Amino acid sequence: MNPFGRIVLCGAMVSPEGTLDSVSNLTLAIGKRLSLQGFVVTDHLDRGPAFNAEFSGWSREGTIKYTETVIDGLERAPQAFVELLAGKYMGKVVVRI
C-alpha cells in the first residue's frame, strides 16, 4: 500500500479454531497512515437494483470474470466446507445436489 492508502474491509472468515482471521501487522498500517473502512452489504441495499442491472450486463458481456468451483453431491458438502476454510478454493464454491 502507498502511504495514506485506503483499504475496504468486507466480510470475515472464521478459522476452524473458531477465531476470526485478522490483520497480522497493524504496525505497517500505522506507519503508512492507512485508512481502513469496513462495510456490510446491508449499508447499500438501496443500490441493489441498479447494481444487479449493471453487473448482469457486465457478466453477459464477459467484462466480469469469476472463479467458481462446483462440488458434486450433498455428501461431499462437509469436506468442501472444510477445504473452503482451509483456503483450497478461490471464488465461489457451489455444492450441486
Beta strands, then each sheet from edge to edge (+ up, - down):
strand 1: 6-9
strand 2: 35-38
strand 3: 68-72
strand 4: 92-96
sheet 1: 1+ 2+
sheet 2: 3+ 4+
end
